[in-house]
């Protein structure tokens, strides 16, 4: 029973504690809500007071602003009246100044027109400048402006081609040994003029020495059998010795020995001391001419066919002109051309025309023959070659100086509509005819500016220039 009472007491104690905690929580909650309500009330009162203060301040500011605006409006009206009066005064002053400047400019413009004698034609302003300008006779004379009527006629077309002087291959001779040899001595020097038969160079060759020895034996055998005759020597033996002699003689001729040199080989055959001279031979000039090259030295060994000297007759030389393959030129044999070199001119004649294109220069070679008067031309010189051709039909052509470029890049000439009045007219260009150029677009007998076109163009351009772009 006692234990039961204790349990009941514990239960009651727990209930009281729980109730106490609940009452405490509710009390704290009520206090918090009360504080919140109080804070909201204070904030609302503060906001109302602030709005009232702002409203009073705004009303006062508006009142002051209204007074300021009224005062400013009054001042602005008075200033505007003053500005209007001042502006009217400035306008009157500017009008007066403008009238004075206009009068001065008018007088100045009249003076300039009188000095330049350039006036607009067929209109005023830029429109007239585009059409042309007029020049007084005095100004045309000072500027060198020439005007003439053009007409269709036959012109000469000149075609230029670079060229080079060459040795006349038909009158040149290459001196070279016909077997391997050694140079012993020279008898002619570079640039020297030699005559036919003059000694040029002495050589030595083992092959020539052997051929000379063989010739000596063959010659003596042939002479001995010929003296004995057919009565002593058989016919076959006689024929064999004769054949050996002819063969030995021909071999020496093939080596380049002359008849005199061959005769010297068999001269005094009894003297054995001459054997030491075998092997030497001298090359001679086969034609007259100048030594153009001598590329060798004494003691030098040269092979068969090496060019040790070149002889050329410079009385008549070749000119090789190189013509563009695009130019369809008819250059038959006998066509004449002018060769210019250092302000000297020579007449040349076409002798050959190549039908192939040079693989290096991509040009066509035209060969001409020219007389070397007073020995003024030499191989290796560069010259200018001019071919002349006449037009088949009559054409209209003007001097190159009469052509001018327009602002859009077209070619134009200046046509004289009235004395001293010029207008630019576009034309189409054709062939080049030396100092003239073929044109189309102009009728015959039209008067154009042939010299001084640049001055006319500059005057028209200057008169039509507007620095303000109006």
C-alpha positions as CSV (number, residue, x, y, z in Angstrom):
1,X,0.0,0.0,0.0
2,X,2.8,2.2,0.9
3,X,4.6,1.5,-2.5
4,X,1.4,2.4,-4.3
5,X,1.1,5.7,-2.5
6,X,4.7,6.5,-3.5
7,X,4.0,5.8,-7.1
8,X,1.0,8.0,-7.2
9,X,3.0,10.7,-5.6
10,X,5.7,10.5,-8.3
11,X,3.1,10.7,-11.0
12,X,1.5,13.8,-9.5
13,X,4.9,15.4,-9.1
14,X,5.7,14.8,-12.9
15,X,2.3,16.2,-13.8
16,X,3.0,19.4,-11.8
17,X,6.4,19.8,-13.4
18,X,5.0,19.4,-16.9
19,X,2.3,21.9,-16.1
20,X,4.8,24.4,-14.8
21,X,6.9,24.2,-18.0
22,X,3.8,24.7,-20.1
23,X,2.8,27.8,-18.2
24,X,6.4,29.2,-18.4
25,X,6.5,28.7,-22.2
26,X,3.1,30.3,-22.7
27,X,4.2,33.3,-20.5
28,X,7.4,33.8,-22.6
29,X,5.3,33.6,-25.8
30,X,2.9,36.3,-24.5
31,X,5.7,38.6,-23.5
32,X,7.4,38.2,-27.0
33,X,4.1,39.0,-28.8
34,X,3.5,42.0,-26.6
35,X,7.0,43.3,-27.4
36,X,6.4,42.9,-31.1
37,X,3.1,44.8,-31.0
38,X,4.7,47.6,-29.0
39,X,7.6,47.8,-31.6
40,X,5.1,48.0,-34.5
41,X,3.2,50.8,-32.8
42,X,6.4,52.8,-32.2
43,X,7.5,52.3,-35.8
44,X,4.1,53.4,-37.2
45,X,4.2,56.5,-35.1
46,X,7.7,57.4,-36.3
47,X,6.7,56.9,-40.0
48,X,3.7,59.1,-39.6
49,X,5.8,61.9,-38.0
50,X,8.4,61.6,-40.8
51,X,5.8,61.8,-43.5
52,X,4.3,64.9,-41.9
53,X,7.7,66.5,-41.8
54,X,8.5,65.7,-45.4
55,X,5.1,67.0,-46.5
56,X,5.7,70.3,-44.7
57,X,9.2,70.6,-46.2
58,X,7.9,69.9,-49.7
59,X,5.2,72.5,-49.5
60,X,7.7,75.1,-48.4
61,X,10.1,74.1,-51.2
62,X,7.4,74.4,-53.8
63,X,6.5,77.8,-52.6
64,X,10.1,79.0,-52.8
65,X,10.5,77.4,-56.3
66,X,7.4,79.1,-57.6
67,X,8.8,82.4,-56.5
68,X,12.2,81.6,-58.2
69,X,10.5,80.6,-61.4
70,X,8.5,83.8,-61.5
71,X,11.6,85.8,-61.0
72,X,13.6,83.8,-63.6
73,X,10.8,84.1,-66.2
74,X,10.9,87.9,-65.7
75,X,14.6,88.0,-66.2
76,X,14.5,85.6,-69.3
77,X,11.9,87.7,-71.0
78,X,14.0,90.8,-70.6
79,X,17.1,89.0,-71.9
80,X,15.3,87.7,-74.9
81,X,14.2,91.2,-75.8
82,X,17.8,92.3,-75.5
83,X,19.1,89.3,-77.6
84,X,16.6,90.0,-80.4
85,X,17.7,93.6,-80.6
86,X,21.4,92.5,-80.7
87,X,20.7,89.8,-83.3
88,X,19.0,92.3,-85.5
89,X,21.9,94.6,-85.2
90,X,24.4,91.8,-86.0
91,X,22.4,90.8,-89.1
92,X,22.4,94.3,-90.4
93,X,26.2,94.5,-89.8
94,X,26.8,91.1,-91.6
95,X,24.6,92.1,-94.5
96,X,26.5,95.2,-95.0
97,X,29.9,93.3,-94.7
98,X,28.7,90.6,-97.1
99,X,27.7,93.2,-99.7
100,X,31.1,94.8,-99.4
101,X,32.9,91.5,-99.8
102,X,30.7,90.5,-102.7
103,X,31.6,93.8,-104.5
104,X,35.3,93.2,-103.9
105,X,35.1,89.6,-105.0
106,X,33.3,90.6,-108.2
107,X,36.0,93.1,-109.0
108,X,38.7,90.6,-108.2
109,X,37.0,87.9,-110.4
110,X,36.7,90.3,-113.3
111,X,40.4,91.1,-113.0
112,X,41.4,87.4,-112.9
113,X,39.3,86.7,-116.0
114,X,40.9,89.6,-117.8
115,X,44.4,88.4,-116.9
116,X,43.9,84.7,-117.8
117,X,41.5,85.1,-120.7
118,X,39.7,81.9,-119.6
119,X,36.0,82.0,-119.7
120,X,33.3,79.2,-119.4
121,X,31.7,78.0,-122.7
122,X,28.1,77.0,-123.3
123,X,27.0,77.5,-119.7
124,X,28.1,78.6,-116.4
125,X,29.7,77.0,-113.4
126,X,31.0,73.4,-113.3
127,X,28.8,72.4,-116.2
128,X,30.6,74.7,-118.6
129,X,34.0,73.6,-117.2
130,X,33.2,70.0,-118.0
131,X,32.4,70.9,-121.6
132,X,35.6,72.9,-122.3
133,X,37.4,76.2,-122.1
134,X,38.4,79.0,-124.3
135,X,41.9,80.5,-124.8
136,X,43.0,83.8,-126.3
137,X,45.5,83.7,-129.2
138,X,48.1,85.4,-127.0
139,X,47.8,82.8,-124.4
140,X,47.9,79.9,-126.9
141,X,51.1,81.4,-128.3
142,X,52.7,81.7,-124.9
143,X,51.7,78.1,-123.9
144,X,52.8,76.7,-127.3
145,X,49.4,75.3,-128.2
146,X,49.2,74.2,-131.8
147,X,46.0,73.3,-133.6
148,X,45.7,71.5,-137.0
149,X,43.2,69.6,-139.0
150,X,43.7,65.8,-139.2
151,X,43.2,63.7,-142.3
152,X,43.5,60.1,-143.3
153,X,46.8,59.3,-145.0
154,X,49.4,56.5,-145.4
155,X,51.8,56.3,-142.5
156,X,55.0,54.4,-141.9
157,X,54.9,51.9,-139.0
158,X,58.2,51.5,-137.1
159,X,58.9,48.3,-135.2
160,X,61.8,48.4,-132.8
161,X,63.9,45.3,-131.9
162,X,67.1,45.0,-129.9
163,X,70.1,43.5,-131.7
164,X,73.7,42.5,-131.4
165,X,76.6,42.7,-133.8
166,X,78.0,39.3,-134.8
167,X,81.0,38.3,-136.9
168,X,80.1,37.4,-140.5
169,X,79.9,33.6,-140.3
170,X,80.4,33.3,-144.0
171,X,83.6,35.2,-143.9
172,X,85.0,33.9,-140.7
173,X,87.6,31.2,-140.1
174,X,88.4,29.1,-137.0
175,X,92.1,28.2,-136.7
176,X,92.4,24.8,-134.9
177,X,94.9,21.9,-135.0
178,X,93.7,18.7,-136.7
179,X,95.6,16.5,-134.3
180,X,96.8,16.7,-130.7
181,X,99.6,19.2,-130.6
182,X,101.7,21.4,-128.4
183,X,102.0,25.2,-129.0
184,X,105.6,26.2,-129.9
185,X,105.2,29.9,-130.8
186,X,102.6,32.4,-132.0
187,X,103.0,34.7,-135.0
188,X,99.8,36.9,-134.7
189,X,98.2,38.6,-131.8
190,X,94.6,39.6,-130.8
191,X,93.1,42.4,-133.0
192,X,95.9,42.1,-135.6
193,X,94.8,42.2,-139.2
194,X,96.4,39.4,-141.2
195,X,96.4,38.6,-144.9
196,X,95.8,35.3,-146.6
197,X,98.9,33.0,-146.2
198,X,100.3,34.8,-143.1
199,X,101.7,32.5,-140.4
200,X,99.6,32.3,-137.3
201,X,101.0,29.7,-134.9
202,X,103.7,26.9,-134.9
203,X,102.8,23.6,-133.3
204,X,104.5,20.3,-132.6
205,X,102.8,16.8,-132.9
206,X,104.1,13.3,-132.7
207,X,101.5,12.3,-135.3
208,X,102.8,14.9,-137.7
209,X,106.4,13.8,-137.1
210,X,105.4,10.2,-138.0
211,X,103.5,11.4,-141.1
212,X,106.5,13.5,-142.2
213,X,108.9,10.6,-141.8
214,X,106.5,8.3,-143.7
215,X,106.2,10.9,-146.5
216,X,110.0,11.1,-146.8
217,X,110.3,7.3,-147.3
218,X,107.4,7.2,-149.7
219,X,108.7,10.1,-151.7
220,X,112.2,8.7,-152.1
221,X,110.8,5.2,-153.0
222,X,108.5,6.7,-155.6
223,X,111.3,8.8,-157.2
224,X,113.7,5.8,-157.3
225,X,111.2,3.4,-158.9
226,X,110.1,6.1,-161.4
227,X,113.7,6.6,-162.6
228,X,114.2,2.8,-163.0
229,X,111.1,2.6,-165.1
230,X,109.0,-0.4,-166.1
231,X,112.0,-2.1,-167.7
232,X,113.6,-2.7,-164.3
233,X,110.6,-2.4,-161.9
234,X,107.5,-4.3,-162.2
235,X,104.3,-2.5,-162.9
236,X,102.8,-3.5,-159.6
237,X,105.8,-2.3,-157.7
238,X,105.7,1.0,-159.5
239,X,102.0,1.4,-158.8
240,X,102.5,0.5,-155.1
241,X,105.2,3.0,-154.5
242,X,103.2,5.7,-156.2
243,X,100.2,4.9,-154.1
244,X,102.3,5.1,-150.9
245,X,103.6,8.5,-151.9
246,X,100.2,9.9,-152.6
247,X,98.8,8.6,-149.3
248,X,101.7,10.1,-147.3
249,X,101.3,13.4,-149.1
250,X,97.6,13.5,-148.5
251,X,98.0,12.8,-144.8
252,X,100.3,15.8,-144.4
253,X,97.7,17.9,-146.2
254,X,95.1,16.6,-143.8
255,X,97.2,17.8,-140.9
256,X,97.1,21.3,-142.3
257,X,100.6,21.5,-143.9
258,X,100.9,23.7,-146.9
259,X,102.5,22.6,-150.1
260,X,105.6,24.7,-149.3
261,X,105.7,23.0,-145.8
262,X,105.5,19.6,-147.4
263,X,108.2,20.4,-150.0
264,X,110.4,21.5,-147.1
265,X,110.1,18.0,-145.6
266,X,111.8,16.3,-148.5
267,X,114.3,19.1,-149.2
268,X,117.8,18.0,-148.7
269,X,116.8,14.5,-147.6
270,X,120.4,13.4,-147.5
271,X,121.1,15.7,-144.5
272,X,120.2,13.6,-141.5
273,X,120.6,16.5,-139.2
274,X,117.1,17.8,-140.3
275,X,115.4,14.9,-138.6
276,X,115.2,16.9,-135.5
277,X,112.8,19.3,-137.2
278,X,110.2,16.6,-137.9
279,X,106.9,17.1,-136.0
280,X,106.8,20.9,-136.2
281,X,104.3,22.6,-138.5
282,X,102.8,26.0,-138.9
283,X,99.2,27.0,-139.4
284,X,98.5,29.9,-141.8
285,X,95.6,32.2,-142.4
286,X,93.2,30.8,-145.0
287,X,91.7,34.3,-145.6
288,X,92.3,37.9,-144.7
289,X,90.8,39.3,-141.6
290,X,91.2,40.4,-138.0
291,X,92.2,38.1,-135.1
292,X,89.1,38.2,-132.9
293,X,90.3,35.7,-130.3
294,X,93.6,33.8,-129.4
295,X,92.7,31.8,-126.4
296,X,96.0,29.8,-125.9
297,X,99.4,30.1,-124.4
298,X,102.8,28.9,-125.6
299,X,103.6,25.4,-124.4
300,X,99.9,24.5,-124.0
301,X,98.8,21.2,-125.3
302,X,95.6,21.5,-127.4
303,X,93.4,18.8,-128.8
304,X,92.2,18.3,-132.3
305,X,89.4,20.7,-133.1
306,X,90.1,23.2,-130.4
307,X,89.6,26.8,-131.5
308,X,92.9,28.6,-130.8
309,X,92.2,31.5,-133.1
310,X,89.3,33.1,-134.9
311,X,89.7,35.3,-138.0
312,X,86.9,37.4,-139.4
313,X,86.5,39.8,-142.2
314,X,84.9,42.9,-140.5
315,X,84.2,44.8,-143.7
316,X,80.7,43.3,-143.6
317,X,79.2,42.1,-140.4
318,X,75.9,40.5,-139.2
319,X,73.3,42.0,-137.0
320,X,71.0,39.5,-135.1
321,X,67.8,41.3,-134.2
322,X,65.4,39.6,-131.7
323,X,61.8,40.2,-132.6
324,X,58.8,39.3,-130.4
325,X,57.1,36.3,-131.8
326,X,53.7,38.0,-131.2
327,X,54.4,40.5,-133.9
328,X,53.4,39.2,-137.3
329,X,56.0,40.9,-139.4
330,X,56.6,40.2,-143.1
331,X,60.4,40.4,-143.5
332,X,61.4,38.9,-146.8
333,X,65.0,38.7,-147.9
334,X,66.2,42.2,-149.0
335,X,64.1,44.2,-146.5
336,X,66.0,47.2,-145.3
337,X,66.3,48.4,-141.7
338,X,68.1,51.1,-139.7
339,X,70.7,50.1,-137.2
340,X,71.4,52.8,-134.5
341,X,74.5,52.7,-132.3
342,X,75.9,55.6,-130.2
343,X,74.1,58.2,-132.3
344,X,75.3,56.6,-135.5
345,X,73.0,55.0,-138.1
346,X,73.7,52.3,-140.6
347,X,71.6,50.7,-143.3
348,X,71.2,47.0,-143.0
349,X,69.6,44.4,-145.2
350,X,67.7,41.3,-144.1
351,X,69.5,38.1,-145.3
352,X,67.9,35.4,-143.1
353,X,64.8,35.0,-140.9
354,X,64.6,32.2,-138.4
355,X,61.5,30.0,-138.3
356,X,62.1,28.8,-134.8
357,X,61.9,30.5,-131.4
358,X,65.1,30.9,-129.3
359,X,64.4,28.6,-126.3
360,X,66.3,31.0,-123.9
361,X,65.0,34.4,-124.9
362,X,61.7,33.3,-126.5
363,X,62.3,35.6,-129.4
364,X,62.6,35.2,-133.2
365,X,66.0,36.0,-134.7
366,X,66.2,38.1,-137.8
367,X,69.7,38.2,-139.3
368,X,70.8,41.3,-141.3
369,X,74.0,42.2,-143.1
370,X,75.6,45.7,-142.6
371,X,78.5,47.4,-144.2
372,X,81.1,48.3,-141.6
373,X,82.0,51.8,-142.8
374,X,85.2,53.2,-141.3
375,X,85.5,50.1,-139.1
376,X,83.1,51.6,-136.5
377,X,81.2,48.4,-135.8
378,X,82.7,45.4,-133.9
379,X,81.3,42.0,-132.9
380,X,79.7,42.0,-129.5
381,X,78.2,45.5,-129.7
382,X,74.5,46.1,-128.8
383,X,72.4,48.1,-131.3
384,X,68.8,49.1,-131.9
385,X,67.2,47.9,-135.1
386,X,64.2,49.7,-136.6
387,X,62.0,48.1,-139.3
388,X,59.7,50.4,-141.3
389,X,56.4,49.4,-142.8
390,X,53.9,51.5,-144.7
391,X,50.2,51.1,-143.8
392,X,48.2,49.4,-146.6
393,X,45.3,51.8,-146.4
394,X,45.0,55.4,-145.3
395,X,44.4,55.9,-141.5
396,X,43.9,58.7,-139.1
397,X,46.8,59.2,-136.7
398,X,47.8,61.9,-134.3
399,X,51.0,62.8,-132.5
400,X,51.5,60.9,-129.3
401,X,51.7,64.4,-127.5
402,X,48.1,65.1,-128.6
403,X,46.7,62.2,-126.5
404,X,45.7,62.8,-122.8
405,X,44.1,60.6,-120.2
406,X,40.7,61.7,-118.9
407,X,39.6,61.5,-115.2
408,X,38.0,58.0,-115.9
409,X,41.2,56.7,-117.6
410,X,40.0,57.0,-121.3
411,X,42.2,58.5,-124.0
412,X,41.0,61.8,-125.3
413,X,42.0,64.6,-127.7
414,X,41.0,68.3,-127.5
415,X,38.8,69.3,-130.4
416,X,38.5,73.0,-131.4
417,X,34.8,73.7,-131.8
418,X,35.4,77.4,-132.3
419,X,38.6,79.5,-132.5
420,X,40.2,79.1,-129.1
421,X,37.5,76.9,-127.6
422,X,38.5,73.2,-126.9
423,X,36.5,70.2,-125.8
424,X,37.8,66.8,-124.7
425,X,36.6,64.0,-127.0
426,X,37.2,60.3,-126.2
427,X,39.0,58.2,-128.9
428,X,40.1,54.6,-129.4
429,X,43.8,53.8,-129.9
430,X,45.1,51.7,-132.7
431,X,48.6,50.8,-134.0
432,X,51.7,52.7,-133.0
433,X,53.2,54.5,-136.0
434,X,56.4,55.8,-134.7
435,X,55.8,59.3,-133.2
436,X,52.1,58.9,-134.3
437,X,49.3,56.8,-133.0
438,X,46.3,55.5,-135.0
439,X,42.9,56.6,-133.6
440,X,39.2,56.1,-134.3
441,X,36.3,58.2,-133.2
442,X,37.3,61.5,-134.9
443,X,36.1,62.5,-138.3
444,X,38.6,63.7,-140.9
445,X,39.4,67.4,-141.1
446,X,38.6,67.8,-137.4
447,X,40.8,70.5,-135.8
448,X,42.6,69.2,-132.7
449,X,45.3,70.3,-130.4
450,X,48.5,68.6,-131.6
451,X,50.9,70.2,-129.1
452,X,50.3,71.8,-125.7
453,X,47.5,69.4,-124.9
454,X,48.8,69.0,-121.3
455,X,48.5,72.8,-120.7
456,X,44.9,72.7,-122.1
457,X,44.0,69.7,-119.8
458,X,45.5,71.4,-116.7
459,X,43.6,74.7,-117.4
460,X,40.3,72.9,-117.8
461,X,40.9,70.8,-114.7
462,X,41.9,73.9,-112.7
463,X,38.8,75.8,-113.9
464,X,36.5,73.0,-113.0
465,X,38.0,72.4,-109.5
466,X,35.6,73.2,-106.6
467,X,37.4,73.1,-103.3
468,X,34.1,73.0,-101.3
469,X,32.7,70.1,-103.3
470,X,29.5,72.0,-104.3
